[in-house]
Amino acid sequence: MTAARAARNGAPGPGQVSAPGPGQVPAPGPGQVPAPGPLPGDALDAHCHLDLIEQPPDEVLAAARAAGIRRVITVGVDVASSRWSAQCSASHDGVYAAVAIHPNETADAAHSPSGRESVLAEIASLAGLPQVRAIGETGLDYYRDHASPEIQREFFRAHIEIAKRSGKALMIHDREAHDDVLRILDEEGPPEQVIFHCFSGDAAMAKRCAEAGYVMSFAGNVTFSNAPGLRDAAAAAPPDLLLVETDAPFLTPMPHRGRPNSPAMVAHTVRCLADVKGMGVAELCAQVTATGERVFGPW
C-alpha cells in the first residue's frame, strides 16, 4: 500500500479548487473518461476514495451530481486518510466519511510509533464525528500478504467493537476470506448495520449475507464480461440489501474498464444492476437511495 499512501499524500485537500459555475461540468482531463448519461433518479456512491482521485474534490463531485449521484461516502484506510475523509466530508455537501485501518495496513498500524491502542483510539475518536457514517474499510484480505491473518483478525474485531460503540455501520473489506469474516461477525456479534464493500462472493455467499441481514455493495467489476458469478450474486441479493459503489479510482465499470474511476461512473453500475435485477433504473435508484439512508443514517 506504499504507492497508495504516497498518492494520498499528494492528493488535493478539500476546498483547494473552486467548484465549476452553475450548470458546468468539468471537461475530461488526462486519464478521465466521458461522463455517463444522467440517471433518471438520484443515487449514491457507497464507497470511494476521493483522496486518491487526481482531480480536485469539487470537480469530481460536480461531475457526480451531473450524473445523478447526490451523495458520496469517502473512505479511509489508515489514520491519515481517515482524518482526510472526515475533513473532506465536513467541507463538502453530500459527502460523508468512513474511517478505519484497512486490513492491508494493520501490520504498519500495529508497529507504528504511537502503537496499536493509540491508532484504534484515533479511529474511535473520529467515529464520534457526525459526518462519519461508517467504520471501514476494515475486514480481512487473504489475497495479499501485507499483514498476517492474526493481526488482521485482531484489528477486525476491534473495529467491530468501535462500530457497535459508536452506532455506525460496519464497512467490510472481504477478499478471499468469506468464512472467517462471517465467523468473526457471528462470534463478536455484528453491529446493527453491516455492509460488504465491493462484494466478491458468489450466489451462495449472497444468500448467507441476506439471511444475516447484511448489505451487499457492488462495484464496477460486476459489469465485467468475465464476472458472471458476481452478477449471479447480485441477482440473488434482495433489492433492499443492495448498494452500489465505485471504489474509485479503482474498478472502473464497463465501457471504460482500465481507466481512472470516479463517483459519476457508478451510473454505469446502476444500469447494469437494474438489468440483472429486472428492475427499472429509476426504481433501483430509489431503492439504493433508501437503503443508503437506512444504513448510513439520515442525510
C-alpha positions as CSV (number, residue, x, y, z in Angstrom):
1,M,0.0,0.0,0.0
2,T,3.0,2.3,-0.1
3,A,2.1,3.6,-3.5
4,A,-1.4,4.4,-2.4
5,R,-0.1,6.2,0.7
6,A,2.2,8.3,-1.5
7,A,-0.6,9.2,-3.8
8,R,-2.8,10.1,-0.9
9,N,-0.2,12.5,0.5
10,G,-0.2,14.3,-2.8
11,A,-3.9,14.5,-3.2
12,P,-5.6,17.9,-3.2
13,G,-7.1,19.0,0.0
14,P,-10.8,19.8,0.4
15,G,-11.8,23.2,-0.9
16,Q,-8.5,24.0,-2.7
17,V,-10.1,24.4,-6.0
18,S,-13.4,26.3,-6.6
19,A,-16.3,24.4,-8.0
20,P,-17.4,25.0,-11.6
21,G,-20.1,27.5,-12.2
22,P,-23.8,26.6,-12.2
23,G,-24.6,24.0,-14.8
24,Q,-20.9,23.5,-15.7
25,V,-19.3,20.0,-15.7
26,P,-15.6,19.7,-16.0
27,A,-14.4,18.5,-19.4
28,P,-12.5,15.2,-19.2
29,G,-8.8,15.8,-18.5
30,P,-5.8,13.5,-18.9
31,G,-6.9,10.0,-17.9
32,Q,-10.5,11.0,-17.3
33,V,-13.4,9.3,-19.2
34,P,-16.5,10.7,-20.8
35,A,-19.4,11.4,-18.4
36,P,-22.2,8.9,-18.3
37,G,-25.7,9.9,-19.1
38,P,-27.6,11.2,-16.1
39,L,-29.6,8.6,-14.2
40,P,-33.4,9.1,-14.1
41,G,-33.3,9.4,-10.3
42,D,-30.9,10.3,-7.5
43,A,-28.4,7.7,-6.4
44,L,-25.2,7.5,-4.3
45,D,-21.7,6.1,-4.4
46,A,-21.5,4.0,-1.3
47,H,-17.7,3.7,-1.3
48,C,-14.9,5.7,-3.0
49,H,-11.5,7.2,-2.1
50,L,-11.7,10.9,-3.0
51,D,-8.2,11.4,-1.7
52,L,-6.7,9.1,-4.4
53,I,-8.6,10.7,-7.4
54,E,-6.3,13.0,-9.4
55,Q,-9.0,15.7,-9.9
56,P,-9.9,18.1,-7.0
57,P,-12.9,17.0,-5.0
58,D,-15.0,20.0,-6.2
59,E,-14.7,18.9,-9.8
60,V,-15.3,15.2,-9.0
61,L,-18.4,16.0,-7.1
62,A,-19.8,18.3,-9.7
63,A,-19.4,15.6,-12.3
64,A,-21.1,13.1,-10.0
65,R,-24.1,15.4,-9.4
66,A,-24.5,15.9,-13.1
67,A,-24.8,12.1,-13.4
68,G,-27.4,11.9,-10.6
69,I,-25.0,10.9,-7.8
70,R,-26.0,13.1,-5.0
71,R,-24.2,11.5,-2.1
72,V,-20.8,10.0,-1.8
73,I,-19.0,8.0,1.0
74,T,-15.3,8.7,1.0
75,V,-13.3,6.0,2.8
76,G,-10.2,6.0,4.9
77,V,-7.7,3.1,5.1
78,D,-5.3,4.4,7.8
79,V,-5.3,7.2,10.3
80,A,-4.1,9.9,7.9
81,S,-6.7,9.1,5.2
82,S,-9.4,8.7,7.8
83,R,-8.7,12.2,9.1
84,W,-8.7,13.4,5.5
85,S,-12.1,11.8,4.8
86,A,-13.6,13.3,7.9
87,Q,-12.3,16.7,6.9
88,C,-13.5,16.4,3.3
89,S,-16.9,15.3,4.4
90,A,-17.2,18.3,6.8
91,S,-16.2,20.7,3.9
92,H,-18.5,19.4,1.1
93,D,-22.2,18.9,1.0
94,G,-23.4,15.4,0.1
95,V,-20.1,13.8,1.2
96,Y,-19.9,11.5,4.2
97,A,-16.9,9.6,5.7
98,A,-15.9,6.1,6.7
99,V,-12.8,5.7,8.9
100,A,-10.7,2.6,9.7
101,I,-7.5,0.8,9.3
102,H,-7.6,-1.3,6.1
103,P,-6.6,-4.9,6.7
104,N,-3.5,-4.5,4.5
105,E,-2.4,-1.6,6.7
106,T,-2.8,-3.4,10.0
107,A,0.8,-4.5,10.3
108,D,2.1,-1.0,9.9
109,A,-0.5,0.3,12.4
110,A,0.3,-2.4,14.9
111,H,4.0,-1.5,14.8
112,S,3.7,2.3,14.5
113,P,5.5,4.6,16.9
114,S,2.2,5.5,18.5
115,G,1.2,1.9,18.9
116,R,-1.9,-0.2,18.2
117,E,-4.0,1.2,21.1
118,S,-3.3,4.8,20.1
119,V,-4.2,4.1,16.4
120,L,-7.5,2.5,17.4
121,A,-8.3,5.3,19.8
122,E,-7.9,7.8,17.0
123,I,-10.3,5.8,14.8
124,A,-12.8,5.6,17.7
125,S,-12.5,9.4,18.2
126,L,-13.1,10.1,14.5
127,A,-16.1,7.7,14.7
128,G,-17.8,10.1,17.0
129,L,-18.0,12.9,14.4
130,P,-21.4,13.4,12.9
131,Q,-20.2,13.4,9.3
132,V,-18.6,9.9,9.8
133,R,-21.2,7.4,9.0
134,A,-19.3,4.1,8.9
135,I,-16.3,2.2,10.3
136,G,-14.4,1.0,7.3
137,E,-12.9,-0.2,5.4
138,T,-12.0,-3.0,7.8
139,G,-12.0,-6.7,7.5
140,L,-9.8,-9.5,6.1
141,D,-7.7,-9.7,3.0
142,Y,-6.2,-13.2,2.4
143,Y,-5.2,-12.4,-1.2
144,R,-2.3,-10.1,-0.2
145,D,0.3,-10.7,2.5
146,H,0.8,-7.2,3.7
147,A,-0.3,-8.3,7.2
148,S,-0.6,-11.7,8.9
149,P,-4.1,-13.1,9.2
150,E,-3.7,-13.0,13.0
151,I,-3.1,-9.2,13.1
152,Q,-5.9,-8.6,10.6
153,R,-8.4,-10.6,12.7
154,E,-7.3,-8.7,15.8
155,F,-8.0,-5.3,14.1
156,F,-11.2,-6.5,12.6
157,R,-12.6,-7.5,16.0
158,A,-11.5,-4.1,17.4
159,H,-13.3,-2.3,14.5
160,I,-16.5,-4.3,15.1
161,E,-16.4,-3.1,18.7
162,I,-15.9,0.5,17.6
163,A,-18.8,0.3,15.2
164,K,-21.1,-1.0,18.0
165,R,-20.0,1.6,20.5
166,S,-20.4,4.5,18.0
167,G,-23.6,3.2,16.5
168,K,-22.1,3.5,13.0
169,A,-22.3,1.0,10.1
170,L,-19.5,-1.5,9.7
171,M,-18.0,-1.4,6.2
172,I,-16.2,-4.7,5.4
173,H,-13.3,-5.4,3.0
174,D,-13.5,-9.2,2.4
175,R,-11.1,-10.7,-0.1
176,E,-10.8,-14.5,-0.2
177,A,-11.8,-14.6,3.5
178,H,-15.6,-15.1,3.4
179,D,-15.8,-17.9,6.0
180,D,-13.6,-16.1,8.6
181,V,-15.4,-12.8,8.1
182,L,-18.8,-14.4,8.7
183,R,-17.4,-16.4,11.6
184,I,-15.9,-13.4,13.4
185,L,-19.1,-11.4,12.9
186,D,-21.0,-14.2,14.5
187,E,-18.6,-14.6,17.4
188,E,-18.4,-10.8,18.1
189,G,-22.0,-10.1,17.4
190,P,-22.5,-7.7,14.5
191,P,-23.5,-4.0,14.7
192,E,-26.9,-3.1,13.6
193,Q,-25.7,-2.2,10.1
194,V,-23.1,-4.3,8.1
195,I,-22.0,-3.6,4.6
196,F,-19.9,-5.9,2.4
197,H,-18.0,-3.4,0.3
198,C,-17.1,-4.5,-3.3
199,F,-19.0,-7.7,-2.7
200,S,-16.9,-10.6,-4.1
201,G,-18.9,-13.7,-3.1
202,D,-21.0,-16.0,-5.2
203,A,-24.8,-16.5,-5.1
204,A,-24.4,-18.9,-2.1
205,M,-22.5,-16.2,-0.2
206,A,-25.1,-13.6,-1.1
207,K,-27.8,-15.8,0.4
208,R,-25.8,-16.3,3.6
209,C,-25.4,-12.5,3.9
210,A,-29.1,-12.0,3.2
211,E,-30.1,-14.4,5.9
212,A,-28.0,-12.3,8.4
213,G,-29.4,-9.0,7.1
214,Y,-26.0,-7.8,5.7
215,V,-26.0,-5.3,2.9
216,M,-24.0,-6.1,-0.3
217,S,-22.4,-3.2,-2.2
218,F,-21.5,-4.0,-5.8
219,A,-18.7,-2.2,-7.6
220,G,-17.8,-1.7,-11.2
221,N,-16.4,-5.2,-11.6
222,V,-20.0,-6.5,-11.7
223,T,-20.1,-5.1,-15.2
224,F,-17.1,-7.0,-16.5
225,S,-17.6,-9.7,-19.1
226,N,-15.6,-12.2,-17.0
227,A,-17.8,-11.7,-13.9
228,P,-21.0,-13.8,-14.4
229,G,-20.6,-15.1,-10.9
230,L,-20.9,-11.6,-9.4
231,R,-24.0,-10.9,-11.5
232,D,-25.5,-14.2,-10.2
233,A,-24.7,-13.0,-6.7
234,A,-26.4,-9.6,-7.4
235,A,-29.4,-11.5,-8.8
236,A,-29.6,-13.4,-5.5
237,A,-29.3,-10.4,-3.3
238,P,-32.7,-8.9,-2.1
239,P,-33.2,-5.4,-3.5
240,D,-33.4,-3.9,-0.1
241,L,-29.9,-5.3,0.8
242,L,-28.2,-3.8,-2.2
243,L,-25.9,-0.8,-2.6
244,V,-23.8,0.4,-5.5
245,E,-20.3,1.9,-5.3
246,T,-17.3,2.7,-7.4
247,D,-14.3,2.1,-5.1
248,A,-12.9,4.9,-7.2
249,P,-10.3,5.5,-8.5
250,F,-10.2,1.7,-8.9
251,L,-12.5,-0.9,-10.6
252,T,-13.9,1.4,-13.4
253,P,-17.0,-0.2,-14.9
254,M,-17.5,-1.0,-18.5
255,P,-17.3,0.5,-21.0
256,H,-14.3,2.3,-19.5
257,R,-12.6,-0.6,-17.7
258,G,-8.9,0.1,-17.1
259,R,-9.2,3.9,-17.0
260,P,-9.4,6.0,-13.8
261,N,-12.7,5.8,-11.9
262,S,-14.8,8.5,-10.2
263,P,-18.1,8.6,-8.4
264,A,-20.0,9.6,-11.6
265,M,-19.2,6.2,-13.1
266,V,-21.5,4.5,-10.6
267,A,-24.2,5.4,-13.0
268,H,-23.0,2.6,-15.4
269,T,-23.1,0.1,-12.5
270,V,-26.6,1.1,-11.5
271,R,-27.8,0.4,-15.0
272,C,-26.1,-2.9,-15.1
273,L,-27.6,-4.0,-11.8
274,A,-31.0,-2.8,-12.8
275,D,-30.8,-5.1,-15.8
276,V,-29.5,-8.0,-13.6
277,K,-32.4,-7.5,-11.1
278,G,-35.1,-7.0,-13.8
279,M,-35.9,-3.6,-12.3
280,G,-36.3,-0.2,-13.8
281,V,-33.3,2.1,-13.4
282,A,-35.4,4.7,-11.6
283,E,-36.8,2.0,-9.3
284,L,-33.3,0.8,-8.4
285,C,-32.1,4.4,-7.8
286,A,-34.9,4.9,-5.4
287,Q,-34.2,1.6,-3.7
288,V,-30.4,2.1,-3.2
289,T,-31.1,5.7,-2.0
290,A,-33.5,4.4,0.6
291,T,-31.0,1.6,1.6
292,G,-28.2,4.1,1.9
293,E,-30.2,6.3,4.2
294,R,-31.2,3.4,6.3
295,V,-27.6,2.1,6.6
296,F,-25.7,5.4,6.9
297,G,-28.3,7.3,8.9
298,P,-30.4,10.4,8.0
299,W,-28.7,12.6,5.4
